[in-house]
Each structure stands twice: as structure tokens, then as C-alpha cells.
Amino acid sequence: MSFFDSLRQKAPFLDKLADSFTPTLTRDEKFRLKYKLPANENILEDTNAEVSFATSIKDGKGHSDRVNNKGRKTAYVYSGRLFLTPHFLVFRDAFDHSSCVLILNISTIKRVERSPSESYEFALLVTLYTGAKVLIQFIGIRYRSEQFCDKLKLNLKENIPNAKTLPAFLETSYSEFLIAKNILGKKDITVPRAGLGQHFKYPGNPTMVKEKAKLRLWFDYFRENGRNLAVVQTPMFRKLIRIGVPNRMRGEIWELCSGAMYMRYANSGEYERILNENAGKTSQAIDEIEKDLKRSLPEYSAYQTEEGIQRLRNVLTAYSWKNPDVGYCQAMNIVVAGFLIFMSEEQAFWCLCNLCDIYVPGYYSKTMYGTLLDQRVFESFVEDRMPVLWEYILQHDIQLSVVSLPWFLSLFFTSMPLEYAVRIMDIFFMNGSITLFQVALAVLKINADDILQADDDGMFIAIIKHYFQTLGQSAHPDSSDIKYRQITKFQELLVTAFKEFSVISEEMAMHARHKYEKGIFQNIETFMKRTQLRHMPKTFNLSSDDLSNIYDMFYQSIETYKISMGTGSSNMGFEVFIQFLSKFCDSCRPCEKDKDPAFRKQKRNFLQRLFDNWDSAHIGELTLNDVVTGLDKLVTVDLLQAINYFFSLYDTDGDGELHREEVLQLSEGLLLLTEPWKSGRYVDLLTKKRIEDDIAENIIKESGGEIATMNQIELPTGVTIDEEKYKVEQAERYLKAASNFLQRSFEYAKAVDLAEEVNLIDLSDDEGEEKRTVKQKQLESIKANAALDPTHPKVIDLPTFRMIILADETYELFFSNTLRSSVHVDEHVNIDNKNKVLRSMFDGILADGKRVAEQVRRRVDSVATRSSIASVESTPTAAASSITTKEEKYDDLDDFTSEHQPENEELLQSSWFEIDDANETSTKAIQERSFEPLSANSSEEKSNLIEFEA
Amino acid sequence: MSQRKRYSLNVVTSPSIPSPTPSAPIRTNESNWEAASPASAASSFLPNVHHGGTVLNPGLGIMRSPSLNKSGAFGRSGSSGSSTVIEPSNIKLLLIGDANVGKTAMILSYCRELLTRAEMSRSARLRHQQQQQHKDLGLKKTVVNHRLSMKEKRKRYSSNDFEKEFKDINHFADETSDFGNPNIGDDNNHEMADPNEIVIETRSTIGIDIKTNLVNIDNRFFNVILWDTAGQERYQNAIIPSLYKKTNAVILTYDITNAKSFQSCMERWIVQALENFSSQDLLKARFFLVGNKIDLYKERQVTHYDVVQMVQEMQLKHGIKISGNFEVSCKWVNVVERTMNMIILDLVENGCFENNDPCVSITTSDDVQGHEQEFHDTVEEPFNFTRQRQHQLEKNNTVDITKPNDDIANNQSICCV
């Protein structure tokens, strides 16, 4: 007992600790989230390894510079950690986890060989479908390496069916088309189907953004580092994204960075299946989608044609069926319209799925909790990073969310011109949702001087709008330096966002989100409660406080539904209904008689009847409105209404009459409802009145002839005895009432239906029960015999039923007062307090356990922390001075300039490229011939060869 | 005598002008007046001379004519120099209603930022010509090409949607670049359609959007701040906290071809507004009911009887009096503008605006009194006309604008109520 007492005392403190505790993900969840893998991937095995890459394609011998450069790259070796999942082989380097990241789909592996190595005990040579080779050299004990290889071998066998679908999948890849056209020399190959931009032109001017030069750079990267399902991500990969992805490649890069490519490969045919299964169906989401189709990106010409509208309709409709918890939210149409310019329908669909699940969870939910939470986080960032501006915003009562809400919801598609919004999206898919915060902060910082002169929301909005409309203009038009004059406002925005605000990290955002999550959720729940209470049906017997209590109990009972997130079903099933009523209805509370199976069955039957009566839509579930309407009838103050309602519960066919079977069931229902008073757990008004009368009589008697002392002694004894006596009397009265009810039912039913004669085969069970009733009342045997006549069935209509109920004082009182008093809709607060205390205790226990687990995990991760110290030191300092900013701008300018000249040179030499291609083809043929004898020899010599061809 | 054209006093709120002064609008109006065509300039100048010293337009109390404004300012400074307007007052109009009823289009129509098909086609053609010139000049020196690229770059990126002023032809040329090169077939298709038809191409409103317009009413300047809201239901929790603060008028918007949007005005939007108004703001707020899309009269689902019924029901249930109910169409020229002007005039007459002038500290009733005196001092007849019109407005409680009476009005369709 002392342990629980101390726990109870500590409950408030433990509750506070639970608030400050940050939630953690499991190792597999972190792994999936970081590399955007599908949900069914988990780490089967991981080990330390060194990895190097070799491409199958080499340049001609005529260019010694490139050969030397490539030779150096080929020899480069990365040291890090290798992970194996059911469908992927993932490698990341140990330095900063971003110098070399390989996410390899096992289906792309063509062959795995054990490779002889002098410096390592165990090494593998993996050959991909493209001909590239990955050399994996294991570090550590040989046993673990062998174990890893065994599991890899097993996975290779299991992925045979997937590998067969690889060629069809690769046909949708533009990078594959690019390689096939320029290296393999296939002239008859067709361009894979892509977004609407193929026909309606991509936004922006191709010459202005150096489309061809960028395409060449990406081509070189893919040739050296692999592509689509087998790409190696290096710092060069990220640099090319920052420079700008060419429009033709944009869809594939977005798909690759977001993990939608893995989802599409793992769920082939899912998109078409969803559309086919739900064709022709309607829902509220589809109605809303139809309203917004022509209002997505009206300035893009494709969305004024039926083709563009149909693609948009398909993707949004498919997603609303796949994720009914979200359905459709305005702003999704704008984002998907942006996707479809660069992506096919299926690509856009999976990209939208990963966007809603991974990048911006909760943004488009029914309550938009993710958006509200990120607005709050953004405001806290503004407060921390730009205190002067934040002070000004507070002083002038400007609503920051008026401006920033569209930025976050539509990912800048509605704010910026389209060609700049897609550049932001390139970096968004690479870095995650922190990109939104960084760009938003940069916009405010760049316009801070102008904003500090605005005095209301309208001026504030106008300043930001003007800035977005002039992004293409020079940021320093008056500068004497020509380089500064060439810098556009958009480039300045990118520099400010991703250099100055690079300190905004995913961990920082996660921490801030958790900090404000509770407040946001409470606001959402309060708003939802107020909204739903406003839309309640009219009630005559329930006050607003009662409605509030019912609302709280309703959603407490439904544990699967989360108000703040808007997920789960908001309807109540029958099992939950039983628990719900047992909280406040005396007749439905658990009691000792529940041990009796027969009684439990009767109870369930009655509650099922009540449940079906309240289910207005006949869907097997109750909505909040159904519950409120039903309770309103149950607690009516009108005696006749209560009797009518009880009658209608058993009049299932609605003809206004009850047959013999229904009368018997009704009698059982009455017995069930009056059980608490029969067993003596509660006392009704009649018993109370009788007790008072008896006490008064006793007092009179005693005062008649005894002294005061004797009176005091006698009274307690009398009360004690009378209590037991009165309970017995009450029980007898209710039993007698039930018996009289049956007797009167059949007595009065006879008079009504004398004219009707229907042949009826009487059941022996019914006859037996009726005979038992006769035995109890032998004096009435003659009348009862008349009721038992099988050739004359009896029915009871509503007036007769009402008369029978009113004839008995006990039942009249029950329907007029006792039943209504037994439904305690106004006592919820106490129950809630108890639950809250218990929840605090359990939360405290959980928090305690979590803290211990966190400490253990922290110690386990100490080894990893040492390796990350180097990366922490190499991170640029948060406080960047103005001089540093200038230097960074200058560096960025050099970055563009240095890229410009090689691009020009390459463009000038493009005509020579085809000749080089011919030479490469012949060289490759020679290589293939010389390669075969080596493989044959190695297969003969090595008995432990692991060879597996797709 | 033809009716004088009125130009929108749409002052661009650029960062260089954080707070507009009384002199700045006058200068802007002069430039707008100069930008007008010579014919309209001559026609607008002649009646002024004809009327001699008459300052006010006998037709309407709201004037946005630069020349009249100039004369009015001069006359005002001559007659009474004691009360000089330093800052314009604020009028906040809040448009709420279901999604897709046309709230954004109404605001753009009021600010005259909706294009006709002919204007759009002309912009596309200009864009095509500029591209052709660019190709020809590409053969010249690199420096010249670079300069042209910069110039073209600046023009192209100045705007990317339809919220810019339509008078700036260069902006139109730039914003239609995404439409691609119009070929001969496209031109023919455009010519087949009605060139004067207004094209409504708005996008879904995400959250809240604010547009500001400066209006001159009898030599007083008012900042009309129009708040556009998202209509989808799940947005309400995201935008409500900032919505109803200091609101002077709530415009309940519905679509006459969608009875459901009309029903939700009473069942959802009015209830939500009453819940979120503070008791102090509610005293100064007025409610208006506006039905949109009367150009689709063949698909009408909301009748005048329904409107009258709802107005009475709102009075009974919520104690709210609808100050006016209108029906408009963004496809017809000037219809939305006239309706908005009536609403703004009603607000000004009832003192439902926020006075930003710190020097003049007067109560609402005093301001109305002064307003009345101004009317009396200048011209007696327009004041009587205004009073008579207000009386008529209260009597009918319905203003049906089924047929626009502008010179350029589209008379091809007749609406039967």
C-alpha cells in the first residue's frame, strides 16, 4: 500500500516529466524515414564495410585528362555501414552520412561473386543490371560477414519475381532513356511518358535556365554513379539539385528523392486498381474535387484542356479513396497540378502519398493539425531569429499566419511564379520540410526593412506579393559591380535560405513541434467540440452542460478516434455502446448478477434493441447525433412520452400493436430495467416515504409513555431493523408489479380482440410460462384460462399498454421519475477526474520507464556520438557575420560562373560527342570479349562462388 | 450627354509608399487621367466645363474621377480649411461563403483585374511578337543580346497571375507566356468566341487573401480592405482567429445556381460569424447577402422568395438584420463594382468604419453629423437623392441588378427573375 501511496503523491510531478519527454522512433522507423523506404522494410542485418564503385563505360583513350580523373574516382573507397532489408541494400559512409549514400534495390543486382582480396578476409563483387560493379569489403569477424552473405543470398532468391518486372519499370525512366540514346546508340527508342510539360511546354525559358547544359551534367553523373533504383548519392548529387534540375529530369528526381519511386516499384498496378475499383462512386471529397479542378493552376495552359483536368481528377480521386482519413483538402489540387507538369499520373500519385505521410504529415488532415502546428513552430523561429521584426509584428497586431499559411499548405506554388516554385520543390524533396521554414524565414528577413514600415495586414501582404512577383529582377540594380547586378532576387533568396538559415535542422523542428503539439491539439479539440455542439439536433430535456458531458463521454469511449488528428472512425459500435451506457446509466452498470449467463444474455438483448432503435441510418453504428437524440428521449420528463417510447422499442414492425411474444419480451425488459431496485441497491420514492412514515409513528409511540433516554435507545434499533424490512418490501413490490403486468396484459387484451379469430398453433413453452403464472394466482384461474385460449390470439395496442402501466403505482412512478433519475448525464465531471488521476499515474510510470530506456540508449549511442563529433565541428557556425555573408555570396556567384564556362565548352563540343560514342561502342565490344575468359577461369577455381543471375 | 467614365483609384501599395498621403492619390489620379484615351478625356472634360462650378456628380455620391477629385479638393480647401484629412479611414469587408461561389472573382472584378478574351488574345499576340524580335536580335552582338535578355527577363518575371493591373499591357504580355505561342488556329478560335466576354480564371483561395483599394467618397478617402477566405470547411479552424477582428461588414456570398451554398449561409456561416464576433465589434458590423452568377439565370435555384424568407428567419433566430441583399455577376461589366459601392456607401453613412486620423478625435454620431453638414454645405440636391435612395433601399430590402445599365453593357442576354 505504501508503494501505491507514494505513486499517487508523485503523480503530478510525473505528469510534468511526461510533458517534457521527447518521443523517439524505433531504429527501423528512423532508418525508413531517413532513406524514404516503403513501410514494410526493416533492417535484417547490418555490418561495417568498405565500398568502392567501378563503372562499365570508359571514355576513349584519346583524352588522357578524363582517364586520369576517372581513374582517381574509380580507386576511391568509402568506409561506412552496410544495411540489408527485405528489398534493399543500403550503404552510408561513416564520415558524415552524406558523402556517399547508396540505396540499391535488390532487383537491380545481376550477379554476386566472392572476390579475392589480399587485405580483407571477405569481399564481394556485385554486378548491376547496368554493368556497373560494386566492390564490398567487409570489416570485422568473418562469422558476421558470412551471416550477412547468407541473408543476402536468401534475399536475392526471394526477389526473383521482382527482378522480372524491372525492364518494364525502367521504360518509364528518363535517365534510362538518356543513357540508351547517347551511349548505347539506340536511335529508335521512344521518350517515356511524362508530365504535361512534354506537350504544353515547361514553365520558364529553356535557354535562360541553361536546360541543355544541366541535362549534360546529369547525364555525366548518371553515367558514373548509377541511376534510378541504383543511384549513388554524393555531394555532387546535391550540388546538381541546388543548381537546378532540368525540366525533363525533374519528375524523376522528385520521385527518387521522395521515395515515391520505391513505392511505385513495390506497388505496381496499385494506382490503376484503386481507380478501377472506385469508378463511378461518389463521396464528399469527389464533390469538392470537382469544384476545384479548374481552379488549381489556371495560368498553365494544360489545365484549360480536358487532358490536364482529367489527369488531375484521376490523381486526386485515387488519393481520396486510398486515404479516406484525409480525403481531399484545398491546396492538394494546386500541389498535384504542379506535380503533373513533370510527372505521369502514377508518379504524381505516389509522390502525393509520400508527401502526405512523410514530408508534411497532418497538413491536409480533416483538422489540418500539421499546418497549425507548423505555423506555431514558424512563429517561434521568427521570434528567436528576428526578434525586432517579431516585436513589431506583435505591436501592430499583424497576423503572420495570414501570409505564411498558403506558403506551407501549397508549398509556395500559389505564391511564387511557377518556375521558381519548382526550384524550391527540388530542394524540398532533397532536404525535407525544413526547407519550408528556411525559405519562409529568408523571405521575411530579406523584406524586413519594408515590413517594419507596414502598419496592417494588407500592407504586409502587398509587400510580400510584390517581392514574389519581382523574383526575376536584379537584387542589386544599382551596384557598380557587374557580377552583383546579375544576381537575381531568387538567387539571393536561395543563398539566405540555405546558408544563413542552415542552422534550422530537422531535429530543431521536431523538438519545437513536440513543444507546441499539446497546445495545438487542445485548441483543435476545443474548436471541434464547439462546432459539433453547435450542430447538435434540438433537444428538449438535455441542457448544454449535459450535451457537453455526453460529448466527452462519447469520444472517451471511442478509443480509436483522435479528435485532434481527425483519424479513425467517429462512430460507435455496439460493444463500445455497452461500455458507454454503463458509465452513467444505473440499469446498465455492472452488478453481481452479471455472473449469471441468462441474465447477461437478457441484458445484451435489451441493449441491442435500444442500439437498433437509436441507429437512425441503419448502418450498425451510432453517430454522436444518434446518441444525443436517443438520450433525449430516454430522460424525458413527460410520463406518457416515456411510456410511448418504451412501447415503440418493442413494436419492431411499427403496426401499433404488440403480440404475445412481444408482450413477454417487454415484460423481461421491464424486469431488467428494474433490477437495481429489486436487488435493493437503490431506493425509490415510495420506499423513502414509507420509511419516513414509520419513523414518525415510532416517535409518537415512544414519546407517549417513555422518558427521553429510552427514546434515544429505541430509535436506532428500529431503524436498523426497518431498513432490511423495507428493502424486502420493495423487492416484493416490484415482483408483484411484474406479475400484475402480465396478468393485466392478457386480461385486457381479451376485450380488445374478441372480433378477431385466427387459427394459431400454440407453442408448449409459452403455455408452460402462462401456466406458472396461473398457479401464482389461483383466485384468478377462471380469467387466466380465457387468456390461454389458443384459438383466440390477443394483441395490445398503445392505449391499453399505457393503461396497464398507469394502473400500477410502482411502474407509474418508475416511468415518471425513477427511470429519468437513473440516467446521470450531469455527473460526468467526477468520473473524468478519476480517469484523469489514473491516467496521470500511468503516464508517470510510462515516463519513468522511458527515461530509463533513454539513458540506456544514450549510452549505447555514445560510440556513434564520437564519430559525429567531427561533423559537428565541421558544421559552419550559427552566427554568420556580414563579411562572411558577403564572402558566401561571392562564393555562390563563383559557383555559377565556374559552372558556366565548362558548360559552354561542352556545348561547343557537342557535335564531336557522337564520334566519341562510336569509339566507345567498339571499345565495349573488345572489353566483353576479354572479360569472358576471366570469369570462366574464376568459376572453375573457386568452389565457394556465389553466382546468381536474374 | 453621355455618362462619365469612372477609373478605379487603385493605388499600388508598394514598399516605397508605406502610408499613402492625401497628395499621393491625387498625383496618381492625374497620371491615370493622362493615361486615358483622348476621346474619353475629351468627353470627361466637357461636362465639367458645362456644369461650371458644380463639383459633385449628380448621379452618385461615390466618385473616383481624377479631374473631379482635383476640383473637389480645390473647392474643399477653399471652403473649409479647418478639417483636412490626414489619413484615410479603414473599412474592412469580409467575404465568407462556400467554396466555388466566386468570392475571389468578385474581389478581382471590383478591382477591375479580370480580363476579357480580347485583351487576353491581344496580350498573347504581343508576347509572340516580342519573341520573334528576340530571335532576330539574337544574331547581333553578345552585349546587345545580353541587355535584351535582362530587359525581357525583368518584364517576364514581373507577374505570373492575373492580379496585376490590366492597363499595363507589358505585364499582360509577360503573364501569358505560359500559354505558349498562339498559332493561327488559336487566333481563329479566339475570334469565334465573344471578344468582350470576361474570362474568370481564379484559383482556390488557400487560407486568407487581402486586397486594398482606396476610395474617394465626397472628398473623404477610405481604405477598403477586402478579405477573401477559403470556403472549405476544414479551413475554419486555421483562419478563424484572425478573421472577425475589427470587421465592419460581413458579406455572405452564395451561388444562385447552388441552393446548398445558399442554405449554408444561414446554417453555418452566420452562426460562425456571431460566435466569433466580440460584442463590441458586433455593434458596428453590418451584414449583407450577395448572390453570384446571375449570368447563369437558366440554372437558377435560389429565388427571391427564398431570399426574403431567409432575411426574416435571420431576424427571428439570430436577431441579425440583413442590411442589404444583392445579386451580381462577375461576367458583366461594372455590376460588382456598383454593388460594392452601394455597400461601402451604406457603411459610410452609418459610421461603420475605423477612423485612423489621430488628430480628429470625434465620436461616431458627431462624425455622422459632420458628414450630414458637408452634404448640406456643398449641394443640397444630391443629399436628398441619397436620403431618398436609402429610404428606397430600406423599403424594398432588395436590389435586383439583373440588367447592367452601362454603355458597354452586354445586352445580348435578358435575365428573367
HADDOCK unambig.tbl for C-alpha pairs under 7 A between the chains (distance, minus, plus):
assign (segid A and resid 203 and name CA) (segid B and resid 178 and name CA) 6.36 0.50 0.50
assign (segid A and resid 291 and name CA) (segid B and resid 100 and name CA) 6.09 0.50 0.50
assign (segid A and resid 292 and name CA) (segid B and resid 204 and name CA) 6.52 0.50 0.50
assign (segid A and resid 295 and name CA) (segid B and resid 201 and name CA) 7.00 0.50 0.50
assign (segid A and resid 295 and name CA) (segid B and resid 202 and name CA) 5.74 0.50 0.50
assign (segid A and resid 295 and name CA) (segid B and resid 203 and name CA) 3.88 0.50 0.50
assign (segid A and resid 295 and name CA) (segid B and resid 204 and name CA) 5.36 0.50 0.50
assign (segid A and resid 296 and name CA) (segid B and resid 203 and name CA) 5.23 0.50 0.50
assign (segid A and resid 296 and name CA) (segid B and resid 204 and name CA) 6.37 0.50 0.50
assign (segid A and resid 297 and name CA) (segid B and resid 203 and name CA) 6.42 0.50 0.50
assign (segid A and resid 298 and name CA) (segid B and resid 201 and name CA) 5.73 0.50 0.50
assign (segid A and resid 298 and name CA) (segid B and resid 202 and name CA) 6.60 0.50 0.50
assign (segid A and resid 298 and name CA) (segid B and resid 203 and name CA) 6.50 0.50 0.50
assign (segid A and resid 299 and name CA) (segid B and resid 161 and name CA) 6.51 0.50 0.50
assign (segid A and resid 299 and name CA) (segid B and resid 178 and name CA) 6.80 0.50 0.50
assign (segid A and resid 300 and name CA) (segid B and resid 178 and name CA) 5.78 0.50 0.50
assign (segid A and resid 300 and name CA) (segid B and resid 179 and name CA) 6.39 0.50 0.50
assign (segid A and resid 301 and name CA) (segid B and resid 178 and name CA) 6.62 0.50 0.50
assign (segid A and resid 301 and name CA) (segid B and resid 179 and name CA) 5.00 0.50 0.50
assign (segid A and resid 330 and name CA) (segid B and resid 204 and name CA) 6.99 0.50 0.50
assign (segid A and resid 330 and name CA) (segid B and resid 206 and name CA) 6.95 0.50 0.50
assign (segid A and resid 331 and name CA) (segid B and resid 206 and name CA) 6.36 0.50 0.50
assign (segid A and resid 366 and name CA) (segid B and resid 234 and name CA) 5.76 0.50 0.50
assign (segid A and resid 367 and name CA) (segid B and resid 234 and name CA) 5.92 0.50 0.50
assign (segid A and resid 372 and name CA) (segid B and resid 238 and name CA) 6.46 0.50 0.50
assign (segid A and resid 399 and name CA) (segid B and resid 242 and name CA) 6.64 0.50 0.50
assign (segid A and resid 402 and name CA) (segid B and resid 207 and name CA) 6.97 0.50 0.50
assign (segid A and resid 402 and name CA) (segid B and resid 208 and name CA) 5.83 0.50 0.50
assign (segid A and resid 405 and name CA) (segid B and resid 207 and name CA) 6.38 0.50 0.50
assign (segid A and resid 406 and name CA) (segid B and resid 206 and name CA) 5.41 0.50 0.50
assign (segid A and resid 406 and name CA) (segid B and resid 207 and name CA) 6.23 0.50 0.50
assign (segid A and resid 417 and name CA) (segid B and resid 160 and name CA) 5.50 0.50 0.50
assign (segid A and resid 450 and name CA) (segid B and resid 15 and name CA) 5.71 0.50 0.50
assign (segid A and resid 453 and name CA) (segid B and resid 18 and name CA) 5.96 0.50 0.50
assign (segid A and resid 454 and name CA) (segid B and resid 18 and name CA) 5.88 0.50 0.50
assign (segid A and resid 458 and name CA) (segid B and resid 210 and name CA) 5.63 0.50 0.50
assign (segid A and resid 458 and name CA) (segid B and resid 211 and name CA) 6.44 0.50 0.50
assign (segid A and resid 458 and name CA) (segid B and resid 212 and name CA) 6.42 0.50 0.50
assign (segid A and resid 459 and name CA) (segid B and resid 13 and name CA) 6.60 0.50 0.50
assign (segid A and resid 461 and name CA) (segid B and resid 210 and name CA) 6.98 0.50 0.50
assign (segid A and resid 462 and name CA) (segid B and resid 13 and name CA) 6.25 0.50 0.50
assign (segid A and resid 462 and name CA) (segid B and resid 14 and name CA) 6.86 0.50 0.50
assign (segid A and resid 463 and name CA) (segid B and resid 14 and name CA) 6.35 0.50 0.50
assign (segid A and resid 463 and name CA) (segid B and resid 15 and name CA) 5.90 0.50 0.50
assign (segid A and resid 469 and name CA) (segid B and resid 157 and name CA) 6.43 0.50 0.50
assign (segid A and resid 469 and name CA) (segid B and resid 158 and name CA) 5.06 0.50 0.50
assign (segid A and resid 469 and name CA) (segid B and resid 159 and name CA) 4.82 0.50 0.50
assign (segid A and resid 469 and name CA) (segid B and resid 160 and name CA) 6.88 0.50 0.50
assign (segid A and resid 470 and name CA) (segid B and resid 157 and name CA) 6.00 0.50 0.50
assign (segid A and resid 470 and name CA) (segid B and resid 158 and name CA) 4.95 0.50 0.50
assign (segid A and resid 471 and name CA) (segid B and resid 157 and name CA) 6.78 0.50 0.50
assign (segid A and resid 472 and name CA) (segid B and resid 153 and name CA) 6.63 0.50 0.50
assign (segid A and resid 472 and name CA) (segid B and resid 154 and name CA) 6.20 0.50 0.50
assign (segid A and resid 472 and name CA) (segid B and resid 157 and name CA) 5.18 0.50 0.50
assign (segid A and resid 473 and name CA) (segid B and resid 154 and name CA) 5.31 0.50 0.50
assign (segid A and resid 527 and name CA) (segid B and resid 237 and name CA) 6.86 0.50 0.50
